[in-house]
Amino acid sequence: MKKFLVLIALVLSFALAACAPPAAPTAAPATAPATAAPTATPATAAPTTASFSTGVFSRSDDESRRLQFNQDGTFAALSGTTELASGTYSVKGDVFTEESNDQSCPTSKHYKYTFDGVNLKFQPVEDPAKDPCPGRRDDFNATRTWVLTPKATDASAQPAEASAIPEIKVEAVDYSFKAPESATAGWTRVTLTNSGTEPHHVQFLRLNDGVTLQQFEDALNKAEGPALAMTTLVGGVGAVHPGGTASSVIDLPAGEYAIVCFITSPSDNMAHHAKGMIKGLTVKAGDGAVAAEPKSDLSVHLKDYTFEMPDKLPAGRVTIQVVNDGPELHEFNILQLQDGKTADDVTKFLGGAGGPPPFAPVGGMNGLAVGAKGYAELNLAPGKYVAICNIPSPKAQGHPHFMLGMVKEFTVS
């Protein structure tokens, strides 16, 4: 893995140094509910039907799984207090329609429903086997029973008010990190500023219980693979060009951490962490209200070896939920293409074709363990971009994932 990360990071360094449910009575906006936690409205009839009820419904076979339907035509699918999906819906007669969602799933899906005042069931109108979204297929199949939970309207049932997302500011220089010594567990914004003359990123790794920073660093200096096995990758901020700034929001469980830059210097092929760009961080459990998981504008799913994401994004600030569906480690790094360049130019350049770099790295989400998620916060100017995963595959002789197809061009306008 180190060989390919080093190769790609070296290229980047050289290049930059050289340069869930059928029509609403009114059109509901395609936005997520105001809160991810189940702050349900009372179980009163929706304006369009005397049968369907807004409120929070728990799945009969798993009470942690819930569907929240709001009177403004928005919905959320929840696991505990974690939002899995959100969007808009409508009801006409005995037909429920999912009008929009934040999972890049096909919409205008129709379901017949029955509701007896407590139990809610859905029957897909279209062939459910043709629905490409597994979460929706599972939640809205004919065997599921959703039970209305009036207790969710009790004040005592509401979670504590969430606090604002705390921030860790990391400054990267050649070759060290300026960052705090400690942080509080939970969702945390990481803002990386590159004050160096080479590109830098920041990877957060939770050390396995009992592993010290020195033990990890000693192992890392010998071989990357065994060293990474001593950790869990929880994300970070992808590569940023000199003078650039980018941010992400990641979930930090309590424990001891290493924050690392794996990029190598073009002058001597030495990894930045071997020159001092490795720093310890202690994350402690908090004793007050925790920050709520952030809202996202869209979701991207990382798989072996594809990005499931839209072909077009709006210009400006965007928050992207990044989910690693595995089964390998993955990252979501964003490269802004130079005028007239394409994803093919990127792969050729990274493959050693030479010439001026066809891109500039502008951040993204660094490596995530299988099943983990985080939020990349980007400020995108109009133009052409590439999402890329540079992590090598142990199943493919160490070839980086982009060589296996994990590169996607998209447009910002």
C-alpha positions as CSV (number, residue, x, y, z in Angstrom):
1,M,0.0,0.0,0.0
2,K,2.8,2.4,0.9
3,K,4.4,2.0,-2.5
4,F,1.4,3.3,-4.4
5,L,0.4,5.9,-1.8
6,V,3.9,7.2,-2.0
7,L,3.9,7.1,-5.8
8,I,0.6,9.0,-6.1
9,A,1.5,11.5,-3.4
10,L,4.8,12.1,-5.0
11,V,3.2,12.9,-8.3
12,L,0.8,15.3,-6.6
13,S,3.6,16.9,-4.7
14,F,5.8,17.3,-7.8
15,A,2.9,18.6,-9.9
16,L,1.9,21.2,-7.4
17,A,5.4,22.2,-6.5
18,A,6.1,22.7,-10.2
19,C,3.0,24.8,-10.6
20,A,-38.1,6.2,1.5
21,P,-41.9,6.2,-0.6
22,P,-46.3,8.2,-4.8
23,A,-47.8,12.9,-5.4
24,A,-47.9,15.5,-2.6
25,P,-50.8,17.9,-2.2
26,T,-48.2,20.7,-2.4
27,A,-44.7,20.4,-3.7
28,A,-42.4,19.8,-0.7
29,P,-38.8,21.1,-1.0
30,A,-36.2,18.4,-1.5
31,T,-34.5,19.0,1.8
32,A,-33.9,17.0,4.9
33,P,-36.0,17.3,8.0
34,A,-35.0,20.1,10.4
35,T,-33.4,17.6,12.8
36,A,-32.1,14.1,12.4
37,A,-33.4,13.1,15.8
38,P,-37.0,11.8,16.1
39,T,-38.8,15.0,17.0
40,A,-42.1,13.8,15.6
41,T,-45.3,15.7,15.2
42,P,-48.4,14.4,17.0
43,A,-50.1,11.5,15.3
44,T,-52.7,13.5,13.5
45,A,-54.1,12.9,10.0
46,A,-52.2,14.4,7.1
47,P,-54.3,16.9,5.1
48,T,-54.7,14.7,2.1
49,T,-56.0,11.6,3.7
50,A,-57.8,10.5,6.9
51,S,-55.8,7.3,7.0
52,F,-52.2,8.2,6.8
53,S,-50.6,9.6,9.9
54,T,-47.5,11.7,10.4
55,G,-45.3,10.8,13.3
56,V,-42.5,8.4,14.2
57,F,-43.0,4.7,13.3
58,S,-40.7,1.9,14.7
59,R,-40.0,-1.3,12.8
60,S,-41.8,-4.1,14.6
61,D,-38.7,-6.4,14.4
62,D,-36.1,-3.7,15.3
63,E,-37.2,-0.7,17.4
64,S,-34.0,1.1,16.6
65,R,-35.1,1.5,13.0
66,R,-37.6,4.2,12.5
67,L,-39.4,6.2,9.9
68,Q,-40.4,9.8,10.6
69,F,-43.1,11.5,8.5
70,N,-43.6,15.2,9.0
71,Q,-46.6,17.3,8.2
72,D,-44.5,19.5,5.8
73,G,-44.1,16.5,3.4
74,T,-40.6,15.6,4.5
75,F,-39.4,12.2,5.9
76,A,-36.4,10.6,7.5
77,A,-35.2,7.1,7.9
78,L,-33.4,6.7,11.2
79,S,-31.2,4.1,13.1
80,G,-31.3,5.3,16.7
81,T,-30.7,9.0,16.3
82,T,-28.6,8.6,13.2
83,E,-30.2,9.7,10.0
84,L,-29.8,7.2,7.2
85,A,-31.8,9.0,4.5
86,S,-34.2,11.9,4.1
87,G,-36.4,13.4,1.4
88,T,-39.9,14.4,0.6
89,Y,-43.2,12.4,0.1
90,S,-46.8,12.8,-0.8
91,V,-50.0,10.8,-0.2
92,K,-53.1,10.5,-2.4
93,G,-55.8,8.2,-1.3
94,D,-54.1,4.9,-0.4
95,V,-51.0,5.6,-2.4
96,F,-47.8,6.8,-0.9
97,T,-45.1,8.4,-3.2
98,E,-41.4,9.1,-2.4
99,E,-40.9,12.3,-4.3
100,S,-37.2,12.9,-3.5
101,N,-34.3,11.6,-1.4
102,D,-30.7,12.5,-0.5
103,Q,-29.3,9.0,-1.5
104,S,-29.2,9.5,-5.3
105,C,-31.9,6.9,-5.6
106,P,-34.5,6.9,-8.4
107,T,-37.6,8.8,-7.1
108,S,-41.4,8.8,-7.8
109,K,-41.6,5.4,-6.2
110,H,-45.2,4.4,-5.4
111,Y,-46.5,2.2,-2.6
112,K,-50.0,1.1,-1.5
113,Y,-50.3,1.5,2.2
114,T,-52.6,0.3,5.0
115,F,-52.8,1.9,8.4
116,D,-55.1,0.8,11.2
117,G,-54.2,3.7,13.6
118,V,-51.2,1.9,15.0
119,N,-49.6,-0.4,12.3
120,L,-48.4,0.9,9.0
121,K,-47.6,-1.4,6.0
122,F,-46.4,-0.6,2.5
123,Q,-46.9,-2.7,-0.7
124,P,-44.6,-1.6,-3.6
125,V,-46.6,-0.8,-6.8
126,E,-43.6,-1.3,-9.1
127,D,-41.4,-4.4,-9.1
128,P,-39.3,-4.1,-5.9
129,A,-36.5,-6.2,-7.4
130,K,-35.8,-3.4,-9.9
131,D,-35.3,-0.8,-7.1
132,P,-31.5,-0.3,-6.9
133,C,-31.6,1.1,-3.4
134,P,-31.2,-1.7,-0.8
135,G,-32.3,0.5,2.2
136,R,-35.5,1.5,0.6
137,R,-36.2,-2.0,-0.7
138,D,-35.8,-3.4,2.9
139,D,-37.8,-0.7,4.6
140,F,-40.7,-0.6,2.2
141,N,-41.3,-4.2,1.4
142,A,-44.6,-5.9,2.1
143,T,-43.4,-7.9,5.1
144,R,-42.5,-4.9,7.2
145,T,-44.8,-3.6,9.9
146,W,-44.2,-0.1,11.3
147,V,-45.7,0.7,14.6
148,L,-46.7,4.3,15.6
149,T,-44.8,5.4,18.7
150,P,-46.8,8.1,20.5
151,K,-44.1,8.2,23.3
152,A,-41.9,10.1,20.8
153,T,-44.1,13.1,21.3
154,D,-43.5,13.2,25.1
155,A,-41.0,15.8,26.3
156,S,-39.3,13.1,28.4
157,A,-38.6,11.1,25.2
158,Q,-36.7,13.9,23.4
159,P,-32.9,13.7,23.3
160,A,-30.9,16.5,24.9
161,E,-30.4,19.5,22.7
162,A,-27.4,19.0,20.5
163,S,-24.5,21.4,20.7
164,A,-22.6,23.0,17.8
165,I,-20.0,20.9,16.0
166,P,-16.6,21.5,17.6
167,E,-13.7,22.3,15.4
168,I,-10.1,21.1,15.2
169,K,-7.9,23.4,13.3
170,V,-4.9,21.8,11.7
171,E,-2.1,23.7,10.0
172,A,0.2,21.7,7.8
173,V,3.8,23.0,7.2
174,D,6.9,21.4,5.8
175,Y,7.1,19.1,7.8
176,S,4.9,19.2,10.9
177,F,1.3,19.7,12.0
178,K,0.2,22.4,14.3
179,A,-2.9,21.0,16.0
180,P,-4.4,20.6,19.5
181,E,-3.3,17.9,21.9
182,S,-6.8,16.8,22.9
183,A,-10.4,16.8,21.6
184,T,-13.9,15.7,22.7
185,A,-15.4,12.5,21.3
186,G,-18.2,12.8,18.7
187,W,-18.7,14.6,15.4
188,T,-15.9,17.0,14.9
189,R,-15.1,19.4,12.1
190,V,-11.5,19.2,10.9
191,T,-10.2,22.3,9.0
192,L,-6.8,21.8,7.3
193,T,-4.8,24.8,6.1
194,N,-1.7,24.1,4.0
195,S,0.9,26.6,4.8
196,G,3.7,24.6,3.3
197,T,5.3,24.6,-0.1
198,E,4.3,21.0,-0.8
199,P,0.8,19.4,-0.9
200,H,-0.4,17.9,2.4
201,H,-3.4,16.0,3.7
202,V,-4.3,14.9,7.2
203,Q,-5.4,11.3,8.1
204,F,-6.9,10.5,11.5
205,L,-6.2,7.0,12.8
206,R,-7.5,5.7,16.1
207,L,-4.9,3.5,17.7
208,N,-6.1,0.1,18.8
209,D,-6.5,-0.1,22.6
210,G,-3.1,-0.7,24.2
211,V,-1.1,0.6,21.2
212,T,1.1,3.7,21.9
213,L,1.9,6.4,19.4
214,Q,5.6,5.4,19.5
215,Q,4.7,1.8,18.8
216,F,2.7,2.8,15.8
217,E,5.4,5.2,14.5
218,D,8.1,2.5,14.8
219,A,5.9,0.1,12.9
220,L,5.1,2.7,10.3
221,N,8.7,3.4,9.6
222,K,9.2,-0.3,8.9
223,A,6.1,-1.2,6.8
224,E,2.8,0.6,6.3
225,G,0.5,-2.5,6.2
226,P,1.3,-3.9,9.6
227,A,1.2,-0.3,11.1
228,L,-2.3,0.4,9.7
229,A,-3.5,-2.9,11.2
230,M,-2.8,-1.3,14.6
231,T,-5.4,1.4,13.8
232,T,-8.9,2.3,12.6
233,L,-9.1,4.8,9.8
234,V,-11.8,7.4,10.7
235,G,-11.3,9.9,7.8
236,G,-9.7,13.2,7.5
237,V,-9.2,15.9,4.9
238,G,-7.9,15.0,1.5
239,A,-4.9,16.4,-0.2
240,V,-4.8,20.2,-0.5
241,H,-2.5,22.3,-2.6
242,P,-0.1,24.8,-1.0
243,G,-2.0,27.8,0.2
244,G,-5.3,25.9,0.2
245,T,-7.9,25.2,2.9
246,A,-10.5,22.4,3.1
247,S,-12.6,20.8,5.8
248,S,-14.5,17.6,6.7
249,V,-16.6,16.4,9.6
250,I,-15.6,13.0,11.1
251,D,-16.8,11.0,14.0
252,L,-14.1,10.5,16.7
253,P,-14.7,7.8,19.3
254,A,-12.8,8.2,22.5
255,G,-9.2,6.9,22.5
256,E,-5.7,7.7,21.4
257,Y,-5.0,8.9,17.9
258,A,-2.3,9.6,15.4
259,I,-2.8,12.3,12.7
260,V,-0.5,11.6,9.8
261,C,0.5,12.9,6.4
262,F,1.5,10.1,4.0
263,I,2.5,12.2,1.1
264,T,6.2,12.0,0.0
265,S,8.6,14.8,-0.9
266,P,9.7,14.8,-4.6
267,S,13.2,15.7,-3.7
268,D,14.1,12.6,-1.7
269,N,11.0,10.3,-1.9
270,M,10.7,10.4,1.9
271,A,7.2,10.2,3.4
272,H,6.2,13.4,5.3
273,H,5.4,11.4,8.4
274,A,9.1,10.3,8.5
275,K,10.1,13.9,8.5
276,G,7.9,14.8,11.4
277,M,4.3,15.0,10.1
278,I,2.9,12.7,12.7
279,K,1.2,13.9,15.9
280,G,-0.7,12.4,18.8
281,L,-4.2,13.3,19.8
282,T,-6.2,12.3,22.8
283,V,-9.9,12.1,22.4
284,K,-11.9,12.1,25.6
285,A,-15.6,11.4,26.2
286,G,-17.6,14.6,26.8
287,D,-19.8,15.2,29.8
288,G,-22.3,17.5,28.1
289,A,-24.5,17.7,25.1
290,V,-22.9,16.2,22.0
291,A,-23.0,17.6,18.5
292,A,-25.6,16.3,16.1
293,E,-24.5,14.5,12.9
294,P,-24.4,17.2,10.2
295,K,-26.9,17.5,7.4
296,S,-25.7,16.7,3.9
297,D,-26.6,18.0,0.5
298,L,-26.1,14.6,-1.1
299,S,-24.5,11.2,-0.3
300,V,-21.7,9.4,-2.1
301,H,-21.2,5.7,-1.6
302,L,-17.7,4.1,-2.0
303,K,-17.6,0.6,-3.2
304,D,-15.1,-1.8,-4.8
305,Y,-14.3,0.0,-7.1
306,T,-16.8,2.7,-7.9
307,F,-18.2,6.0,-6.7
308,E,-22.0,6.1,-6.5
309,M,-22.7,9.9,-7.0
310,P,-24.3,12.3,-9.3
311,D,-22.7,13.5,-12.6
312,K,-23.5,17.1,-11.8
313,L,-23.1,19.2,-8.6
314,P,-24.0,22.8,-7.9
315,A,-21.3,25.4,-7.5
316,G,-20.5,26.8,-4.1
317,R,-20.4,25.2,-0.7
318,V,-21.6,21.7,-0.5
319,T,-21.6,19.1,2.3
320,I,-21.3,15.5,1.0
321,Q,-22.0,12.5,3.2
322,V,-19.3,9.9,2.3
323,V,-20.1,6.3,3.2
324,N,-17.6,3.4,2.7
325,D,-19.7,0.4,1.7
326,G,-16.4,-1.6,1.3
327,P,-15.3,-4.2,1.6
328,E,-11.9,-2.4,1.3
329,L,-10.6,0.8,2.7
330,H,-11.6,3.8,0.5
331,E,-11.2,7.5,0.2
332,F,-13.0,10.4,-1.6
333,N,-10.4,12.8,-2.9
334,I,-11.4,15.7,-5.2
335,L,-9.2,17.0,-8.0
336,Q,-10.2,20.1,-10.0
337,L,-9.3,19.6,-13.7
338,Q,-7.4,22.1,-15.7
339,D,-9.4,23.5,-18.7
340,G,-9.8,20.9,-21.4
341,K,-8.5,18.0,-19.3
342,T,-10.4,14.8,-18.5
343,A,-10.3,11.9,-16.1
344,D,-8.3,10.0,-18.7
345,D,-5.6,12.7,-18.5
346,V,-5.5,12.2,-14.7
347,T,-5.0,8.5,-14.8
348,K,-2.3,8.8,-17.6
349,F,-0.5,11.5,-15.6
350,L,-0.6,9.4,-12.4
351,G,0.6,6.4,-14.4
352,G,3.8,8.3,-15.3
353,A,2.9,9.9,-18.6
354,G,4.7,13.1,-17.6
355,G,4.0,16.7,-18.6
356,P,2.2,19.4,-16.6
357,P,-0.3,18.3,-14.0
358,P,-3.9,18.3,-15.4
359,F,-5.4,18.9,-12.0
360,A,-5.1,20.5,-8.5
361,P,-6.2,18.7,-5.3
362,V,-8.9,20.6,-3.4
363,G,-9.7,18.3,-0.4
364,G,-12.3,15.6,0.2
365,M,-12.5,12.8,2.6
366,N,-9.4,10.8,3.5
367,G,-9.4,7.1,4.2
368,L,-12.4,5.5,5.9
369,A,-12.7,2.0,7.4
370,V,-15.3,-0.3,6.0
371,G,-18.7,0.8,7.2
372,A,-17.5,4.2,8.3
373,K,-18.9,7.5,7.1
374,G,-17.9,11.2,7.2
375,Y,-18.8,14.5,5.6
376,A,-16.6,16.3,3.1
377,E,-17.2,20.0,3.1
378,L,-16.2,21.6,-0.3
379,N,-16.4,25.0,-1.9
380,L,-16.6,24.2,-5.6
381,A,-16.0,26.7,-8.4
382,P,-17.7,25.9,-11.7
383,G,-15.7,23.5,-13.9
384,K,-14.8,19.9,-14.3
385,Y,-13.7,17.7,-11.4
386,V,-12.6,14.1,-10.6
387,A,-13.3,12.0,-7.6
388,I,-10.5,9.5,-7.1
389,C,-9.4,6.8,-4.7
390,N,-5.7,6.2,-4.5
391,I,-5.7,3.5,-1.9
392,P,-4.0,0.2,-3.1
393,S,-6.0,-3.0,-3.3
394,P,-4.6,-6.0,-1.5
395,K,-6.8,-8.2,-3.8
396,A,-5.2,-6.7,-7.0
397,Q,-1.5,-6.9,-6.4
398,G,-1.5,-3.6,-4.7
399,H,-2.8,-1.6,-7.7
400,P,-4.4,1.7,-6.6
401,H,-8.1,1.7,-6.7
402,F,-8.3,4.3,-9.5
403,M,-6.5,1.8,-11.8
404,L,-9.4,-0.6,-11.0
405,G,-12.0,2.0,-12.1
406,M,-12.4,4.1,-9.0
407,V,-12.3,7.4,-10.7
408,K,-15.3,9.5,-11.7
409,E,-15.5,12.8,-13.6
410,F,-18.3,15.2,-12.7
411,T,-19.3,18.7,-13.5
412,V,-19.9,21.7,-11.2
413,S,-22.1,24.5,-12.6
